[in-house]
Amino acid sequence: MKKSMVFEGAIVTLLLLLTFLMLAMLFSPGNTERQVGRLENVRCIMPGTDGTLYVFMDGRIQAIDRAGNELWDYRIPDGWSVCYGWSYQPDVMWSVAVGEYASPAVCNVTAAAGDPIAFSDGGVLYVYLKPSGSRNSSEPIRGELIAISSDGRRQWALPLDSLRASLSENAYRDREKGPDFSDARVYAANGRVYVFHYYNETVIDREGRVLWSIANVSDPAAIDEEGYVYCVPSREPTPSYPQPFAPYVDRAGVPYVNMTDYRVPSAIIQAYYPNGSLYWTAYPGELLYRQYCGRCTMPLYHNGTLYAPLSSGIAALDRDGTIRWSARLDSIPPFTYLTIFNETRESKGDFRIYGPMPFDSKGNVYMEYVSRDLIPYGNFTRQANKLYLITLSPEGREVSRTCFFADRYVCACDGIGYATNSSLNDHSPYSTAPSLTALASETLMAFNISDSSLLWDYTFPVDDPVLVTVNESSAPEVCYISANGGDGKYGSVIISDASVPEVINGNGMVYAYFRSVNYESPVVFNKTRCAYVSGIYAFDRNGTLCWSRRIGPDVSHLSVAGNGTVYYVSGGRVLVIGMGAVAGFAFSALVYLFLRFICVGTVARAKARMSKNGNRDRIMDFISRNPGSSLYEIVRGTGINLGTARYHLSILGMSHKIVASRIDGKYVRYFTNSDSYSEEAQLIFSLMRRKVTGGMLRLILEKPGISNAEAARELGIKESVVCRCMKELSDKGVIDKGPDGGYFVKEAKREQVAAAMRRI
């Protein structure tokens, strides 16, 4: 027997053993929580793109690796603190007429402090800081963006201003004036850092130098893989604008959040080259509609397509600004519902991108129709919320329209939505209970978005509650209603509160945090009794409970690492339920097994069966008929999703059936590998495939000697854009400039350009 076979046999045996150990550790009841390091007063945790976990504390940021080990600990300089962005918080309370614009059922979204303004990329953490002493000012936040390297050192700092928002003393969640928070967003890709701040989009290089900036931008811009920037100019709100434009106000018309400036999206989209010059401007047909999902850009960008949410639907645009399709959705009757004050209300609704899941793996687009006055993501409803979900195909065709009822819609993934329903258990938030130990439960439901059918449900158990006496330190953990600490009669009412405050997808699982609390009210410290159950539950996609853990009652910020380790914050500490070092090693070994025996085997089998795969044949045929196509052009032309197309292109490349070329320095383009396309031909096809340079070459070939001004008029673009394109074509040796200033296609290139024109 060959030594290699013996070695691989031993490896397989070891991998099987490690797999068993990993699964035993993951699903064993003894897999209890443990604290990560000595982290105290934790405000937030943020997973990085490389598996690193960043922990934000008062005055410190710490990086933790997958095994829970400290990588670095960065101390924020004196006088500075991490700035947190605002989070749009839907609420069932309503507004009243305030000032010139506000009207009933308009201002239904309040701003509140959200996640830290930070982003990690390539091992570097970018964080926006603000002066720690400033609050409740009408001036912008004069902060700075810092870059923290992979070893915990500050690489650079760049001063930046951002819009200031402050919680007022009237905020019912925070009766005292809270700290300032900001509108800024940070994103890093393409070797650059993109910062949205005070209605500006600023592009920075990795050394902290500002490259260029776009002013008057309504929302964070979308960035594609090539570094093109897509944004929407902002404008002042007007009474005709149909969506919430101002922070939340109470029934007396007093704002909960103070902001000195607030703008809304306009009706146009602009695209900018990676060098900051304007590429195109498009008009989708009506005002764009601001979205309230996490880190939403405007427009949205997905799989090579731009999506413009509109008040009556959505439009899809190609990256060259061409409108591919526009879906105008039919109106739905107004909502009728019961408020927490037992008042019947009727409210119109709006179409929006479905925040928990805008797109699925097949390229379908998901829209929701929600009430302007009662958004179905709140926690305080007294009846099930009605939510209409509309599925649009990648071509803009309406596939399904369904209605679903639930208390709260928590998350979604790949066509499956997850919601909670306390009404199934005859319970409503902050109701009363007959006894201290009569805890209320919640039900987690999974439903098929396309037809609203219930896939599975799970009712969380409330057996064996923990009994505690409330004191001053434990009150914030167990009593969400403020404890008064008075000496009056206590225990006259048992307050019941059950909720599933967080559900997330990760590592092929669904994780839910459930808590149920009963406590005597009014609260008197050291006398009031409390009973609670609290735990994290892990389900597979079929609804099977894989494991559950009892934990403390004040969990926040669930995060799941790629190896299935669950991190969360409780009592100001970071805790972990995970597989440990051995399981981590087993996981790495399993990756090896996958790569060695699955991926390599798959590639080998794919090479042997090149003609037996329909998708691969379609891609090969498309490239043969459309030489020089990019990945996104192939996806659009074949209808194959992006991930599948990438996979088959890699197989075709490894089998030497196609060649990938980036000869024009812009895009990766694909040609058949039959030696029929020289480097010169590849360059011509690549230039012709681009909208502006391709149009320029056609024009010059048809009208030799054309000038810059004439070309600008013919193509309907700015003369400055023509100049840049002419320079690029000249530098690449395709055109020449005549003595009178006109341009000609070089004699040696004319036939190649003409041939490309006939093929494109």
C-alpha positions in Angstrom: 0.0 0.0 0.0 1.3 3.5 -0.9 2.4 5.7 2.0 0.2 8.5 0.8 -2.8 6.2 1.1 -1.8 5.2 4.6 -1.3 8.8 5.5 -4.7 9.9 4.2 -6.3 6.9 5.9 -4.9 8.1 9.2 -6.0 11.6 8.5 -9.5 10.5 7.8 -9.6 8.5 11.1 -8.3 11.5 13.0 -10.8 13.8 11.3 -13.7 11.5 12.2 -12.5 11.5 15.9 -12.2 15.3 15.9 -15.6 15.6 14.3 -17.1 13.5 17.0 -15.4 15.6 19.7 -16.5 18.8 18.1 -20.1 17.7 17.9 -20.0 16.3 21.4 -18.7 19.7 22.7 -21.3 21.7 20.7 -24.3 19.7 21.7 -23.4 18.5 25.1 -25.3 19.9 28.1 -22.0 20.5 29.8 -21.0 23.1 27.2 -21.6 26.0 29.6 -20.9 29.6 29.2 -17.5 31.2 30.1 -16.3 34.7 30.4 -14.0 36.1 27.8 -11.0 37.7 29.5 -11.6 40.4 32.1 -13.9 42.6 30.2 -16.2 44.8 32.2 -18.7 47.6 31.4 -19.1 46.3 27.9 -21.3 48.5 25.7 -21.3 46.5 22.5 -19.6 43.8 20.5 -19.0 43.8 16.8 -17.8 40.9 14.6 -15.1 41.7 12.2 -14.9 40.5 8.6 -11.9 38.2 9.4 -13.5 36.4 12.4 -12.2 38.9 15.0 -14.6 40.1 17.7 -14.3 43.8 18.7 -15.4 44.6 22.2 -16.4 48.3 22.9 -16.1 49.3 26.5 -15.9 52.6 28.4 -12.6 54.1 27.2 -11.3 50.9 25.6 -11.7 48.7 22.6 -10.4 45.1 22.7 -10.0 42.6 19.8 -10.7 39.0 20.6 -9.8 36.0 18.3 -12.1 33.1 17.5 -10.8 31.1 20.5 -11.6 34.0 22.9 -8.0 35.1 23.3 -7.1 38.8 23.5 -5.3 40.2 20.4 -4.9 43.8 21.5 -6.4 46.3 23.9 -6.6 49.9 22.6 -7.1 52.7 25.2 -9.1 55.7 23.8 -7.2 59.0 24.4 -8.4 61.2 27.2 -11.1 63.7 26.1 -12.4 61.3 23.4 -15.0 58.5 23.3 -16.5 56.2 20.7 -19.4 57.8 18.8 -22.5 55.7 18.4 -24.7 56.0 15.4 -28.4 56.6 15.6 -30.7 53.7 15.1 -34.2 54.2 13.7 -36.5 52.7 16.3 -40.1 52.0 15.2 -42.8 52.6 17.8 -46.5 52.2 18.3 -46.9 55.6 19.8 -48.1 58.3 17.3 -47.3 61.9 16.7 -49.4 65.0 16.5 -49.2 68.1 14.4 -45.9 69.9 15.1 -44.7 72.9 13.2 -45.2 73.2 9.5 -44.8 69.7 8.3 -45.7 67.0 10.9 -49.1 65.5 10.9 -50.8 62.5 12.5 -49.4 59.1 11.5 -46.3 60.7 9.9 -43.4 60.7 12.5 -43.4 57.1 13.5 -39.7 56.5 13.7 -37.5 57.8 16.5 -33.8 58.0 16.5 -31.9 56.4 19.4 -28.3 55.4 20.1 -27.3 52.3 18.0 -24.1 50.6 17.2 -20.6 52.1 17.3 -19.6 53.9 14.1 -16.9 51.5 13.1 -15.9 49.0 10.4 -13.2 46.4 10.1 -11.4 45.4 6.9 -8.1 43.6 6.4 -7.4 43.4 10.1 -7.7 47.2 10.5 -10.5 48.7 12.6 -11.8 52.1 11.6 -13.6 54.0 14.5 -15.2 57.4 14.6 -14.5 59.2 17.9 -16.2 62.3 19.3 -15.2 64.7 22.1 -16.3 63.0 25.3 -17.4 66.2 27.0 -19.8 67.5 24.3 -23.5 66.9 24.3 -26.8 68.5 23.4 -25.2 71.2 21.2 -26.6 72.6 18.0 -23.2 72.4 16.4 -22.0 69.4 14.4 -19.9 66.8 16.2 -16.3 67.7 15.4 -14.9 64.2 15.7 -12.2 62.2 14.1 -11.9 58.9 12.3 -9.0 56.7 13.5 -7.5 53.6 12.1 -6.3 50.9 14.5 -3.9 48.4 13.1 -3.9 44.6 13.5 -1.5 44.9 16.4 -3.6 47.5 18.3 -1.7 50.7 17.3 -3.3 53.8 16.0 -2.1 54.3 12.4 -3.7 57.7 11.7 -6.5 60.1 12.7 -8.5 62.3 10.4 -10.8 65.1 11.6 -14.4 64.9 10.4 -17.7 66.6 11.2 -21.0 64.7 11.5 -24.6 65.5 12.2 -25.4 65.7 15.9 -28.5 64.1 17.4 -29.3 64.3 21.1 -31.9 62.5 23.3 -34.0 65.1 25.0 -35.1 65.0 28.7 -38.6 64.1 27.3 -37.4 60.8 25.9 -39.5 58.2 27.7 -36.7 55.6 27.4 -34.2 58.0 29.0 -35.6 60.8 31.2 -32.3 62.5 31.4 -30.4 64.1 28.5 -28.4 61.3 26.9 -25.1 61.5 25.1 -24.9 62.8 21.5 -24.9 60.3 18.7 -24.3 60.8 15.0 -25.3 60.0 11.4 -21.9 58.9 10.3 -21.2 55.5 8.7 -17.9 53.9 7.8 -17.2 51.3 5.1 -13.9 49.9 3.7 -13.2 48.1 0.5 -11.1 48.4 -2.7 -8.1 49.6 -0.6 -10.1 52.7 0.4 -12.3 53.9 3.3 -15.7 55.4 2.6 -17.2 57.7 5.2 -20.7 59.1 5.2 -20.9 62.1 7.5 -23.1 65.2 7.7 -24.6 64.5 4.2 -21.1 64.0 2.7 -19.5 60.9 1.3 -15.7 61.2 1.7 -13.2 58.7 0.2 -10.0 58.2 2.0 -7.0 56.0 1.2 -5.5 53.5 3.7 -3.0 56.1 4.9 -5.7 58.5 6.0 -5.5 61.0 3.1 -8.7 62.4 1.7 -8.9 61.5 -2.0 -12.2 63.2 -2.9 -15.6 63.9 -1.5 -19.3 64.3 -2.6 -21.4 66.9 -0.9 -25.1 66.9 -0.2 -25.6 63.2 -0.1 -28.8 61.9 1.6 -27.7 58.5 2.8 -24.6 56.3 2.8 -23.5 55.6 -0.8 -23.3 52.2 -2.4 -19.8 51.0 -3.5 -19.4 48.3 -6.1 -16.5 45.9 -6.6 -14.7 48.2 -9.0 -14.8 51.2 -6.6 -17.6 53.1 -8.4 -19.7 55.1 -6.0 -23.5 55.5 -6.3 -25.4 58.0 -4.2 -28.6 60.1 -4.0 -28.5 63.9 -3.5 -30.4 65.1 -0.5 -33.1 67.8 -0.2 -35.2 69.5 2.5 -38.4 67.7 3.6 -41.7 69.0 2.4 -45.3 68.3 3.3 -45.7 66.2 0.1 -43.0 63.7 1.3 -45.0 60.7 2.4 -42.7 59.0 4.8 -41.3 59.9 8.2 -38.9 62.7 7.9 -38.5 63.8 11.6 -37.6 62.2 14.9 -40.2 60.9 17.1 -42.5 63.3 19.1 -44.8 62.5 21.9 -48.6 63.2 22.1 -47.9 66.7 23.4 -45.8 67.5 20.3 -42.5 67.4 22.3 -39.6 65.9 20.4 -37.6 63.0 21.9 -34.6 63.7 19.7 -33.1 67.0 18.9 -31.5 67.5 15.5 -30.6 70.8 13.9 -30.6 69.4 10.3 -32.6 66.6 8.7 -32.8 65.9 5.0 -34.4 63.3 2.8 -33.5 61.6 -0.5 -34.3 63.3 -3.8 -35.4 61.8 -7.1 -32.1 61.2 -8.8 -29.2 58.8 -8.6 -25.6 59.8 -9.4 -22.6 57.5 -10.2 -19.0 58.5 -9.7 -15.9 57.0 -11.2 -13.3 55.7 -8.7 -11.3 58.9 -9.3 -14.3 61.1 -8.1 -15.5 62.4 -11.4 -19.2 62.2 -12.3 -20.1 59.2 -14.4 -23.8 59.5 -14.9 -27.1 60.8 -13.5 -30.4 58.8 -13.6 -34.0 59.5 -12.8 -36.0 56.4 -11.7 -39.3 58.3 -12.1 -40.1 59.5 -8.6 -38.7 60.3 -5.2 -36.5 57.7 -3.7 -37.7 56.3 -0.4 -35.4 56.1 2.7 -35.0 52.6 4.2 -34.8 51.7 7.8 -32.7 48.5 7.7 -29.3 48.2 9.2 -26.5 49.9 7.2 -28.8 50.6 4.3 -27.2 52.5 1.4 -29.1 54.6 -1.0 -29.4 53.2 -3.6 -29.0 49.6 -2.6 -26.4 47.5 -4.5 -26.6 43.7 -4.9 -25.0 41.3 -7.4 -24.1 44.0 -10.0 -27.5 45.7 -9.8 -28.6 49.0 -8.2 -32.0 49.1 -6.6 -33.9 52.4 -6.1 -36.7 52.0 -3.5 -39.6 54.3 -4.5 -42.8 55.2 -2.7 -44.8 52.9 -4.9 -42.3 50.1 -5.5 -38.8 49.7 -6.7 -36.6 50.2 -9.8 -33.5 48.2 -10.8 -30.7 49.9 -12.7 -27.6 48.6 -14.4 -24.3 50.0 -13.3 -24.2 52.2 -16.4 -27.4 54.0 -15.2 -29.8 52.2 -17.6 -33.1 51.4 -15.9 -33.5 47.6 -16.3 -37.0 47.4 -14.9 -39.4 49.3 -12.6 -42.0 47.6 -10.5 -44.9 49.8 -9.5 -46.9 47.9 -6.9 -50.7 48.1 -6.5 -52.1 49.8 -3.4 -53.2 47.7 -0.4 -56.1 48.8 1.8 -55.3 50.8 4.9 -54.5 49.0 8.1 -56.9 49.0 11.1 -55.4 48.2 14.4 -55.8 48.7 18.2 -53.3 50.9 20.0 -51.9 50.3 23.4 -54.5 52.8 24.6 -57.3 50.6 23.3 -58.1 53.1 20.5 -59.0 51.9 17.1 -56.9 53.6 14.4 -56.7 53.3 10.6 -53.4 54.0 8.8 -52.2 54.0 5.3 -49.1 51.9 4.5 -45.9 52.2 2.5 -43.9 49.9 0.3 -40.3 49.4 1.5 -37.4 46.9 1.1 -38.0 44.1 3.6 -35.3 45.0 6.1 -34.5 41.6 7.5 -33.9 40.2 4.0 -33.8 42.5 1.0 -32.5 39.7 -1.3 -32.1 36.0 -1.3 -29.5 33.7 -2.9 -31.6 33.4 -6.1 -31.6 37.1 -6.7 -35.3 37.6 -5.7 -36.1 41.0 -4.2 -38.4 41.2 -1.1 -40.7 44.2 -0.5 -42.9 44.8 2.5 -46.0 46.9 2.9 -46.3 48.3 6.4 -48.4 50.8 8.3 -47.0 54.4 8.6 -48.4 54.5 12.1 -47.6 51.0 13.4 -44.4 49.4 12.1 -44.3 45.7 12.7 -40.9 45.5 14.4 -41.9 47.0 17.8 -42.3 45.2 21.1 -45.3 46.8 22.6 -48.3 45.9 20.5 -51.4 44.4 22.0 -52.5 42.4 18.9 -50.8 40.6 16.1 -49.2 42.9 13.5 -50.2 42.6 9.8 -47.4 42.5 7.3 -47.7 42.2 3.6 -44.7 40.7 1.9 -44.1 40.9 -1.9 -41.6 38.8 -3.7 -40.1 40.1 -7.0 -38.1 38.0 -9.4 -34.6 39.2 -10.6 -36.5 40.5 -13.7 -38.9 42.6 -11.6 -41.9 40.3 -12.0 -44.1 39.9 -9.0 -43.9 36.3 -7.9 -46.0 36.3 -4.7 -47.9 38.6 -2.4 -48.8 37.3 1.0 -50.1 38.5 4.4 -48.7 37.3 7.7 -49.7 38.1 11.3 -47.2 38.2 14.2 -46.3 40.3 17.2 -42.8 40.9 16.0 -40.8 40.1 12.9 -37.3 39.4 14.0 -35.1 38.1 11.1 -35.2 36.3 7.7 -32.8 34.3 5.6 -33.1 32.9 2.1 -36.9 33.0 1.7 -37.7 32.0 5.3 -39.0 34.6 7.8 -38.9 34.4 11.6 -41.4 36.0 13.9 -42.6 35.8 17.5 -46.2 35.6 18.8 -47.1 36.0 22.4 -50.8 36.0 21.4 -50.5 32.3 20.8 -49.9 31.9 24.5 -52.6 34.4 25.7 -49.9 36.9 26.8 -49.2 40.6 26.1 -46.1 42.5 27.2 -46.2 44.2 30.6 -49.5 42.4 31.6 -50.2 41.1 35.1 -49.7 37.5 36.3 -51.8 35.5 38.8 -48.7 34.5 40.7 -45.0 35.2 40.9 -44.0 31.8 39.3 -46.7 31.9 36.6 -44.3 33.0 33.9 -45.5 33.8 30.4 -43.9 32.3 27.3 -43.3 33.3 23.7 -43.5 31.3 20.5 -40.9 31.6 17.7 -42.3 30.8 14.3 -40.7 30.2 10.9 -42.8 30.9 7.8 -42.3 30.6 4.1 -42.4 34.1 2.8 -43.6 33.1 -0.7 -47.0 31.7 0.6 -47.0 32.6 4.3 -47.3 29.0 5.3 -46.0 28.1 8.8 -42.9 25.9 8.6 -42.4 25.3 12.2 -42.9 26.9 15.6 -41.3 26.5 19.1 -42.8 27.6 22.4 -40.0 28.5 24.9 -40.3 26.6 28.2 -40.8 28.5 31.5 -40.1 25.7 33.9 -37.9 26.0 37.0 -37.6 29.8 37.3 -34.9 31.5 39.2 -36.1 33.4 42.3 -34.2 36.5 43.4 -34.8 39.6 45.6 -34.5 42.8 43.7 -31.8 45.2 45.0 -30.4 48.4 43.5 -27.7 46.6 41.4 -29.9 43.8 40.1 -33.0 46.0 39.3 -31.8 47.1 35.8 -31.2 43.4 34.9 -34.6 42.0 35.9 -37.0 44.9 35.8 -37.4 46.8 32.5 -39.8 49.2 34.2 -37.9 51.7 36.3 -37.5 50.7 39.9 -38.5 53.4 42.4 -37.0 52.0 45.5 -39.8 53.6 47.6 -41.2 52.4 51.0 -44.9 52.1 49.8 -46.8 48.9 49.7 -45.2 46.4 47.4 -46.4 43.2 45.8 -49.9 44.6 45.0 -49.4 43.7 41.3 -47.3 41.0 39.6 -45.9 42.5 36.4 -45.2 39.9 33.6 -42.8 40.5 30.8 -41.8 37.8 28.3 -40.0 38.5 25.0 -37.6 37.1 22.4 -35.5 40.3 22.1 -33.0 38.9 19.7 -32.9 36.3 16.9 -30.0 35.9 14.5 -28.9 33.6 11.7 -25.4 32.3 11.6 -23.3 29.2 10.8 -26.4 27.5 9.3 -28.4 27.8 12.5 -31.0 30.1 14.0 -30.1 31.5 17.5 -32.7 33.0 19.8 -32.5 34.7 23.2 -35.6 34.3 25.3 -36.4 35.9 28.7 -39.5 35.8 30.8 -39.7 37.8 34.1 -42.4 38.3 36.8 -41.8 40.8 39.5 -43.8 42.5 42.3 -44.7 46.1 41.7 -44.2 48.8 42.8 -40.6 47.8 43.2 -39.0 48.2 46.7 -35.3 47.4 46.9 -34.4 44.4 49.1 -38.1 43.4 49.4 -39.5 42.9 45.9 -39.3 39.4 44.6 -38.6 38.4 41.0 -38.8 35.1 39.1 -37.3 34.7 35.7 -36.1 32.2 33.1 -33.5 33.3 30.5 -31.6 31.3 27.8 -30.1 31.1 24.4 -31.6 28.5 22.0 -30.1 27.1 18.8 -32.3 25.6 16.1 -31.5 24.1 12.8 -33.3 25.3 9.7 -36.0 22.6 10.2 -36.8 23.9 13.7 -35.1 21.1 15.6 -33.7 22.4 18.9 -30.0 21.5 18.8 -29.0 23.0 22.2 -30.1 25.5 24.8 -28.3 27.2 27.7 -29.7 29.0 30.8 -28.0 32.4 31.2 -28.5 35.7 32.9 -31.6 37.9 32.3 -30.0 40.9 30.7 -28.4 39.6 27.5 -27.7 41.9 24.5 -25.6 41.9 21.3 -25.7 38.2 20.3 -22.9 37.4 17.8 -22.0 34.1 16.1 -18.5 33.4 14.8 -17.9 31.3 11.7 -17.1 28.3 13.8 -20.4 28.4 15.7 -19.1 30.1 18.8 -21.8 32.3 20.3 -20.7 35.6 22.0 -23.1 37.8 23.9 -23.0 40.6 26.5 -24.5 40.2 30.0 -24.0 42.3 33.0 -21.4 44.4 31.2 -19.3 41.3 30.5 -18.6 39.3 27.3 -19.5 35.7 27.6 -19.1 32.8 25.2 -20.8 29.5 24.5 -18.5 27.8 22.0 -16.5 24.8 20.9 -13.2 25.6 22.5 -9.7 25.1 21.2 -10.1 21.4 20.5 -13.2 22.0 18.5 -11.6 24.8 16.8 -8.8 22.5 15.7 -11.4 20.0 14.6 -13.1 22.7 12.6 -9.9 23.6 10.9 -9.2 19.9 10.2 -12.7 19.6 8.8 -12.0 22.5 6.5 -9.0 20.6 5.3 -11.1 17.5 4.7 -13.6 19.5 2.8 -10.9 21.1 0.6 -8.9 17.9 0.1 -11.7 15.4 -0.5 -14.7 17.5 -1.5 -13.5 20.6 -3.3 -10.5 19.0 -5.0 -12.7 16.0 -5.8 -15.4 18.2 -7.1 -13.0 20.2 -9.3 -11.6 16.9 -10.6 -15.0 15.5 -11.4 -16.0 18.8 -12.9 -13.0 18.7 -15.3 -14.0 15.2 -16.3 -17.6 16.2 -17.0 -17.2 19.5 -18.7 -20.0 18.8 -21.2 -22.5 17.5 -18.7 -23.4 20.6 -16.8 -26.2 22.8 -18.2 -25.2 26.0 -16.4 -21.6 25.7 -17.5 -22.6 25.1 -21.1 -24.8 28.2 -21.0 -21.9 30.3 -19.6 -19.5 28.9 -22.2 -22.0 29.5 -25.0 -22.6 33.1 -23.8 -18.9 33.9 -23.7 -18.5 32.5 -27.2 -21.3 34.7 -28.5 -20.3 37.7 -26.3 -16.5 37.9 -26.1 -15.2 40.3 -23.4 -18.2 40.0 -21.1 -17.7 40.7 -17.4 -19.0 38.6 -14.6 -22.1 40.7 -14.1 -22.9 40.7 -17.9 -22.7 36.9 -17.8 -25.0 36.8 -14.8 -27.6 39.0 -16.5 -27.3 37.3 -19.8 -27.7 33.8 -18.6 -29.9 34.3 -15.6 -27.5 32.2 -13.4 -26.9 33.6 -9.9 -23.6 35.3 -9.1 -22.1 32.5 -6.9 -22.9 29.8 -9.3 -21.5 31.8 -12.2 -18.2 32.4 -10.3 -17.9 28.7 -9.6 -18.4 27.6 -13.2 -16.1 30.4 -14.5 -13.3 29.1 -12.1 -13.9 25.5 -13.5 -13.8 26.7 -17.1 -10.6 28.7 -16.3 -8.9 25.7 -14.7 -9.8 23.6 -17.6 -8.3 26.1 -20.0 -11.7 26.6 -21.8 -11.7 30.4 -21.2 -9.2 33.1 -20.3 -9.8 36.0 -17.9 -8.4 39.3 -19.0 -8.1 42.7 -17.2 -6.1 44.2 -20.0 -8.0 47.5 -20.0 -7.3 48.0 -16.3 -11.0 48.3 -15.3 -12.9 45.0 -15.3 -12.1 41.3 -15.5 -13.5 40.1 -18.8 -13.8 36.6 -20.3 -12.8 35.2 -23.7 -12.8 31.7 -25.2 -9.3 30.2 -24.9 -8.9 29.2 -28.6 -6.1 31.7 -29.4 -8.6 33.6 -31.6 -8.3 36.7 -29.4 -4.9 38.3 -29.2 -4.0 40.8 -26.5 -4.9 43.6 -28.9 -8.3 42.1 -29.7 -8.9 41.6 -26.0 -8.2 45.2 -25.4 -10.5 46.4 -28.2 -13.4 44.2 -27.0 -12.8 45.3 -23.4 -12.9 49.0 -24.4 -16.0 48.4 -26.6 -17.9 46.7 -23.8 -17.7 49.9 -21.7 -20.5 52.3 -22.4 -18.6 55.5 -22.7 -15.3 54.3 -24.4 -17.3 51.9 -26.6 -19.6 54.7 -27.7 -16.6 56.9 -28.3 -14.8 54.4 -30.5 -18.0 53.8 -32.6 -18.3 57.5 -33.1 -14.7 58.1 -34.1 -14.8 55.2 -36.5 -18.0 56.5 -38.1 -16.9 60.1 -38.0 -13.1 60.4 -38.4 -11.7 63.7 -37.3 -14.4 64.4 -34.7 -13.5 66.9 -32.0 -14.1 66.8 -28.3 -16.9 69.2 -28.4 -18.6 67.4 -31.3 -18.3 64.0 -29.5 -19.7 65.5 -26.3 -22.8 66.8 -28.2 -23.3 63.5 -30.1 -23.0 61.3 -27.0 -24.8 63.7 -24.6 -22.0 63.8 -22.0 -19.8 66.4 -20.6 -16.7 67.5 -22.6 -14.5 66.8 -19.6 -15.6 63.1 -19.7 -14.8 63.0 -23.5 -11.3 64.4 -22.8 -10.6 61.7 -20.2 -11.8 59.0 -22.5 -9.9 60.3 -25.5 -6.7 60.4 -23.4 -7.3 56.8 -22.2 -7.9 55.6 -25.8 -4.8 57.5 -27.0 -2.6 56.2 -24.2 -3.7 52.6 -25.0 -2.7 53.1 -28.6 -6.1 52.9 -30.2 -6.7 56.4 -31.5 -4.5 59.2 -32.8 -5.1 63.0 -32.7 -5.0 64.8 -36.1 -3.2 68.1 -36.8 -6.5 69.9 -36.6 -7.4 68.5 -33.2 -9.7 65.8 -34.4 -9.4 62.1 -33.5 -9.0 59.0 -35.7 -8.8 55.3 -35.1 -5.3 54.1 -35.9 -5.0 52.4 -39.2 -3.8 49.1 -37.6 -6.7 49.0 -35.2 -9.6 49.9 -37.6 -10.5 46.4 -38.7 -10.3 45.1 -35.0 -12.6 47.9 -33.9 -15.0 47.3 -36.8 -15.0 43.6 -36.0 -15.8 44.2 -32.3 -18.6 46.6 -33.3 -20.2 43.8 -35.4 -20.0 41.4 -32.4 -21.2 43.8 -29.7 
